[in-house]
C-alpha cells in the first residue's frame, strides 16, 4: 500500500516536472521567436513546438518498444526550441554588456585609423619644413652668387627638380614676352621672385598641415572607449573627411593611401530592428564567449531534461500492458525467423506464441483480480467509534448482556449486499 502510494506520487512528480519544464521552455522559445516574428506568430509557433515535445515525452513514459523514432522526432523538434531559447537568453544576458563591448571594439578598430592619418600629416609637416629650408637656401644663393637654379640641375630630389623646372619655365616665359634673353646673375630678379613665391606657398601648406595635425591630436586625446559608438564614429569620420589630401600631395608628391572609419553598423550597442537583433544572435555563435556558451548550454539543458525525465520515468512507472508488449514483440521476432516453406516449424512457433499469450492473459487477469479485491476490502473495512455513556462506568447486568451481544456479533459478521463480509469493529 505504501509502495503503491509512493509510485503514484512519483508518477505525478514526473508528469508535473515535465509539464513545468515545458512551460518554461514555452516562454523562452516564445521570447526568442519574438525577435524574428510578430508576437501572434511567435505564440503559435512556440505553443505548437512545446505541445508536440510534451506529447512525445509523455508517450515515451508509456511505451517501451520502438522508441528510436519518437526520440528522433523529439530531438529534431527540440532543435528549433533550443535555438530560439538560446536567442532569448543571449539577448537578455548581453543587453547590458553588449554596449560596453561594442564601444570597446569600435575604439580598438578606430584608433589605428586615427594614428594612420596623424602619421601621414606628420610626414607632410616634415616635408613642408624641408621645402621651406631648401627654398630659403636657394634664395640666398641666388641673391649672393646667382645661378642658383643651375647648380642643382639634374637633382634626384623631386622637389628641388620641380623648383628648377618652374624657374626655367619662368625664364622662358619672360624671354617670349620681352623678346630677349634673361641675363642671370646675383641679386634679386625674376628667379629670386619666383623662389620667394614658392617659399610662401610652402609656408601656407605647412600652416594647413600643422592645423590639421593639431586637430587630429586633439581628437586622439578626447577619444575614449567609454564614448558611445555614434560619438566615436563622428570623431573618426571628421578626421577622415577633413584630411587635406591636396596639401599632402603638394608636400610629399604622393597620394595618401588611408583607411576609412569603421562602419557603425558593425558595432551595434543595441539592435534597432528585428534583422539587427537576429544578426547579433547569429554573430555571437560565430564568436563564442562565456555568456554565449552559458546561454547555449542553458537552452539545451531545459529540453534535454524533459526527454531524460520521460525515459527515466518510463522505467520507474508500472504498466500492466508491458507483459503483453514483450510477448507480442517476442512473437513477431520468432515468426520473422522461420522460413516460409517450413510449415511444421511455423505451426510449432505459433503454438508456443499462443501459449505465451495465454499465460500473459492469465497473469493479467490475476493481477486485475488482486487489485479489485484489494480495493473492495479497503472500501468495506471501517472502524466505528462508539460514544461511551455515563452508565458504562458502572457494572450492571445490562453491561454484561451487551458484552455477550458484542461477542455474538463478532462470531456472526454481517454480509454486504455484494456478498462480501463487512467487518465492523466497535470500540
C-alpha positions in Angstrom: 0.0 0.0 0.0 2.8 2.4 0.9 4.7 1.4 -2.3 1.6 2.0 -4.4 1.1 5.5 -3.0 4.7 6.3 -3.4 4.6 5.1 -7.1 1.6 7.3 -7.8 3.3 10.2 -6.1 6.5 9.8 -8.1 4.4 9.4 -11.3 2.7 12.7 -10.6 6.0 14.3 -9.9 7.4 13.1 -13.2 4.4 14.3 -15.2 4.3 17.6 -13.3 8.1 18.2 -13.7 8.0 17.7 -17.5 5.0 19.9 -17.7 6.6 22.7 -15.8 9.8 22.5 -17.8 7.7 22.6 -21.0 6.0 25.8 -19.7 9.5 27.3 -19.0 10.7 26.2 -22.5 7.5 27.7 -24.0 8.2 31.2 -22.7 11.9 31.1 -23.6 11.1 29.9 -27.1 8.3 32.5 -27.4 10.6 35.4 -26.5 13.2 34.0 -28.8 10.8 33.8 -31.7 9.6 37.3 -30.9 12.9 38.6 -32.0 12.3 37.5 -35.6 8.4 37.1 -35.8 5.4 39.0 -34.8 4.0 38.1 -31.3 0.9 36.2 -32.5 3.0 34.1 -34.9 5.7 33.6 -32.2 2.9 32.5 -29.7 1.5 29.9 -32.1 4.9 28.6 -33.1 6.1 28.2 -29.5 2.8 26.6 -28.4 3.0 24.1 -31.3 6.6 23.1 -30.6 6.1 22.6 -26.8 2.8 20.7 -27.3 4.5 18.3 -29.7 7.5 17.8 -27.5 5.4 17.3 -24.3 3.2 14.8 -26.2 6.2 12.8 -27.3 7.7 12.9 -23.8 4.5 11.6 -22.2 4.2 8.8 -24.9 7.7 7.7 -24.1 6.6 7.2 -20.5 4.1 4.6 -21.6 5.8 2.7 -24.4 9.0 0.7 -24.1 9.4 -0.6 -27.6 10.5 1.2 -30.9 11.5 4.4 -29.1 14.1 5.4 -31.7 11.6 7.1 -33.9 10.0 9.0 -31.0 13.4 10.2 -29.7 14.5 11.2 -33.2 11.4 13.3 -33.7 11.8 14.9 -30.3 15.4 15.8 -31.0 14.5 17.4 -34.3 11.7 19.3 -32.8 13.7 20.4 -29.8 16.5 21.8 -32.0 14.2 24.7 -33.0 13.1 25.2 -29.4 16.8 25.2 -28.2 17.9 27.7 -30.8 15.2 30.3 -30.0 15.6 29.7 -26.3 19.3 30.4 -26.8 18.4 33.6 -28.7 16.3 34.7 -25.8 19.0 34.0 -23.2 21.7 35.5 -25.3 19.8 38.8 -25.9 18.8 39.1 -22.2 22.2 38.3 -20.7 24.0 40.6 -23.2 21.6 43.5 -23.0 23.9 45.3 -20.5 27.3 44.1 -21.6 26.8 44.4 -25.4 27.0 48.2 -25.4 30.3 48.2 -23.4 31.7 45.5 -25.6 30.7 47.3 -28.8 32.2 50.6 -27.6 35.5 48.9 -26.7 35.7 47.0 -30.0 34.9 50.1 -32.1 37.6 52.1 -30.2 40.1 49.3 -30.9 39.2 49.4 -34.6 39.2 53.3 -34.9 42.4 54.1 -33.1 44.6 52.6 -35.9 42.7 54.8 -38.4 43.4 57.9 -36.3 47.0 57.0 -35.9 47.3 56.4 -39.7 46.0 59.9 -40.5 48.2 61.5 -37.8 51.3 59.7 -39.2 50.5 60.9 -42.7 50.1 64.5 -41.8 53.3 64.4 -39.7 55.1 63.2 -42.8 53.7 66.2 -44.7 54.8 68.6 -42.0 58.3 67.3 -42.1 58.4 67.7 -45.9 57.0 71.2 -45.6 59.8 72.3 -43.2 62.3 70.7 -45.5 60.9 72.6 -48.6 61.0 75.9 -46.8 64.6 75.4 -45.7 65.6 74.3 -49.2 64.0 77.2 -50.9 65.5 79.6 -48.4 68.9 78.3 -49.3 68.2 78.7 -53.0 67.1 82.3 -52.5 70.2 83.1 -50.5 72.4 81.6 -53.2 70.5 83.5 -55.9 71.0 86.8 -54.2 74.6 86.3 -53.3 76.1 84.3 -56.2 73.4 83.9 -58.8 72.7 80.8 -60.9 71.1 79.0 -58.0 68.7 77.0 -60.2 71.6 75.8 -62.4 73.7 74.4 -59.5 71.2 71.6 -58.7 70.3 70.8 -62.3 69.6 67.1 -62.6 69.0 66.7 -58.8 67.4 63.4 -57.7 65.3 65.4 -55.2 61.8 65.6 -56.7 61.0 68.9 -55.0 64.3 70.6 -56.0 63.9 69.5 -59.6 60.3 70.8 -59.7 61.6 74.2 -58.5 64.3 74.2 -61.2 61.8 73.3 -63.8 59.5 76.0 -62.6 62.3 78.6 -62.7 63.2 77.5 -66.3 59.6 77.9 -67.4 59.6 81.4 -65.8 62.7 82.4 -67.7 61.2 81.1 -71.0 58.0 83.0 -70.5 59.9 86.2 -69.7 62.0 85.7 -72.9 58.9 85.3 -75.0 57.3 88.4 -73.6 60.5 90.6 -73.7 61.9 89.2 -76.9 65.4 89.0 -75.4 67.4 86.5 -73.3 67.3 86.8 -69.5 70.7 87.7 -68.1 71.3 85.7 -64.9 73.4 86.9 -62.1 73.5 87.6 -58.4 70.8 89.9 -56.8 67.1 89.9 -57.0 65.4 89.1 -60.3 62.6 87.1 -61.7 64.3 83.8 -60.4 64.6 85.2 -56.9 61.0 86.4 -57.0 59.9 83.0 -58.2 61.7 81.3 -55.4 60.2 83.7 -52.9 56.8 82.8 -54.2 57.5 79.1 -53.9 58.6 79.6 -50.3 55.4 81.4 -49.4 53.4 78.6 -51.0 55.3 76.0 -48.9 54.7 78.0 -45.8 51.0 78.2 -46.4 50.8 74.4 -47.0 52.8 73.9 -43.8 50.4 76.0 -41.8 47.4 74.0 -43.1 49.2 70.7 -42.2 50.0 71.8 -38.7 46.5 73.0 -38.1 45.1 69.6 -39.2 47.8 67.8 -37.1 46.7 69.7 -34.1 43.1 68.8 -34.8 44.0 65.1 -35.0 46.0 65.1 -31.8 43.1 66.8 -30.0 40.6 64.2 -31.2 43.0 61.4 -30.2 43.3 62.8 -26.7 39.5 63.1 -26.3 38.8 59.7 -28.0 37.8 57.1 -25.4 36.2 53.6 -25.4 33.7 54.9 -22.9 32.0 57.1 -25.5 29.0 55.8 -27.4 29.8 54.2 -30.8 27.9 57.0 -32.5 30.2 59.7 -31.0 33.3 57.6 -31.7 32.2 57.3 -35.3 31.6 61.1 -35.6 35.1 61.9 -34.3 36.8 59.3 -36.6 34.8 60.3 -39.6 35.6 64.0 -39.1 39.3 63.2 -39.0 39.0 61.2 -42.2 36.9 63.8 -44.1 39.0 66.8 -43.1 42.3 65.2 -44.2 44.0 67.7 -46.5 44.6 65.4 -49.5 45.8 68.2 -51.8 48.2 69.6 -49.2 49.6 66.1 -48.5 50.2 65.6 -52.2 51.8 69.0 -52.7 54.2 68.4 -49.8 55.1 64.8 -50.4 54.5 64.4 -54.2 52.5 61.2 -53.5 48.9 60.2 -53.0 47.7 59.4 -49.5 46.5 55.8 -49.0 44.3 56.0 -45.9 41.7 53.7 -44.4 38.1 54.7 -43.9 36.4 54.9 -40.5 34.9 51.6 -39.2 31.3 51.2 -40.0 28.9 52.0 -37.2 26.5 49.1 -38.2 29.3 46.6 -37.5 29.4 47.6 -33.8 25.8 47.8 -32.6 25.2 48.7 -29.0 21.5 48.0 -29.2 19.6 46.5 -32.2 17.3 48.9 -33.9 15.1 46.3 -35.7 14.5 42.6 -35.8 17.0 42.0 -38.5 19.8 43.5 -36.5 18.8 41.7 -33.3 18.8 38.3 -35.2 22.1 39.2 -36.8 23.6 39.8 -33.3 22.4 36.4 -32.1 24.0 34.7 -35.1 27.2 36.6 -34.8 27.6 35.5 -31.2 27.5 31.9 -32.3 30.5 32.5 -34.6 32.4 34.3 -31.9 31.7 32.3 -28.7 32.4 33.9 -25.4 31.4 32.9 -21.8 27.9 34.4 -21.9 27.2 32.8 -25.3 28.3 29.4 -24.2 26.2 29.7 -21.0 23.1 30.7 -22.9 23.6 27.8 -25.3 24.1 25.2 -22.6 21.1 26.5 -20.6 18.8 26.3 -23.7 20.0 22.7 -24.3 19.5 21.7 -20.7 15.9 22.7 -20.5 14.7 20.5 -23.4 17.2 17.7 -22.6 15.9 17.3 -19.1 12.4 16.8 -20.4 13.4 13.8 -22.6 15.7 12.3 -19.9 12.8 12.5 -17.3 10.5 10.9 -19.8 12.9 8.0 -20.4 13.7 7.5 -16.7 10.0 7.8 -15.8 9.1 5.1 -18.2 11.2 2.6 -16.3 10.0 3.8 -12.9 6.3 3.5 -13.7 4.4 0.2 -13.6 2.4 -0.7 -16.7 0.1 -3.7 -16.9 0.4 -3.8 -20.7 4.2 -4.2 -20.5 3.9 -8.0 -20.3 1.7 -8.2 -23.4 4.1 -5.8 -25.3 7.0 -8.1 -24.5 5.2 -11.2 -25.5 4.0 -9.6 -28.7 7.5 -8.4 -29.6 9.0 -11.9 -29.0 6.2 -13.5 -31.1 6.9 -11.2 -34.0 10.7 -11.9 -33.9 10.1 -15.7 -33.8 7.7 -15.6 -36.8 10.1 -13.5 -38.8 13.0 -16.0 -38.4 11.0 -19.0 -39.8 11.4 -19.9 -43.5 8.1 -19.8 -45.5 8.4 -23.5 -46.7 8.9 -24.9 -43.2 5.2 -25.3 -42.2 5.8 -27.6 -39.3 8.2 -25.2 -37.7 5.8 -22.4 -38.3 3.0 -24.3 -36.6 5.2 -25.1 -33.6 6.2 -21.5 -33.2 2.5 -20.3 -33.4 1.6 -22.8 -30.8 4.3 -21.5 -28.5 3.2 -17.9 -29.1 -0.4 -18.8 -28.3 0.8 -20.5 -25.1 2.7 -17.4 -24.1 -0.3 -15.1 -24.8 -2.4 -17.4 -22.7 0.0 -17.2 -19.8 0.2 -13.5 -20.2 -3.6 -13.2 -20.1 -3.8 -15.3 -17.0 -1.1 -13.1 -15.4 -3.1 -10.0 -16.3 -6.4 -11.5 -15.0 -4.8 -12.5 -11.7 -3.2 -9.1 -11.4 -6.5 -7.3 -12.0 -8.3 -9.7 -9.7 -5.9 -9.0 -6.8 -6.2 -5.3 -7.4 -10.0 -5.4 -7.4 -10.1 -7.5 -4.2 -7.7 -5.1 -2.5 -10.0 -2.1 -3.5 -13.1 -3.9 -2.2 -11.6 -4.8 1.1 -10.2 -1.3 1.6 -13.6 0.2 0.9 -15.6 -2.2 3.2 -13.2 -2.0 6.1 -14.4 0.6 8.6 -13.7 1.4 12.2 -16.7 2.8 14.2 -16.1 4.6 17.5 -19.0 4.4 20.0 -19.5 7.2 22.3 -19.4 5.9 25.9 -22.4 6.7 28.2 -22.4 7.6 31.9 -23.7 4.2 32.8 -20.8 2.5 31.1 -18.6 3.1 34.1 -21.0 1.3 36.5 -21.0 -2.5 36.4 -24.5 -3.8 35.8 -26.4 -6.6 34.3 -27.1 -4.7 31.1 -23.3 -4.3 30.5 -22.8 -8.0 30.8 -25.6 -8.6 28.3 -24.1 -6.0 26.0 -20.7 -7.8 26.1 -22.4 -11.1 25.2 -24.1 -9.4 22.3 -20.9 -8.0 21.0 -19.3 -11.4 21.2 -22.1 -12.9 19.2 -21.7 -10.1 16.6 -18.1 -11.0 16.2 -18.9 -14.7 15.7 -21.6 -13.9 13.1 -20.4 -11.0 10.9 -22.9 -9.3 8.6 -22.6 -9.5 4.9 -22.8 -6.6 2.5 -25.2 -6.6 -0.5 -22.3 -7.6 -2.8 -21.9 -10.8 -0.8 -18.7 -9.8 0.9 -18.2 -9.7 4.6 -18.4 -6.2 6.1 -16.4 -6.2 9.3 -17.4 -3.7 11.9 -15.2 -3.1 14.9 -16.8 -1.3 17.8 -14.6 0.4 20.3 
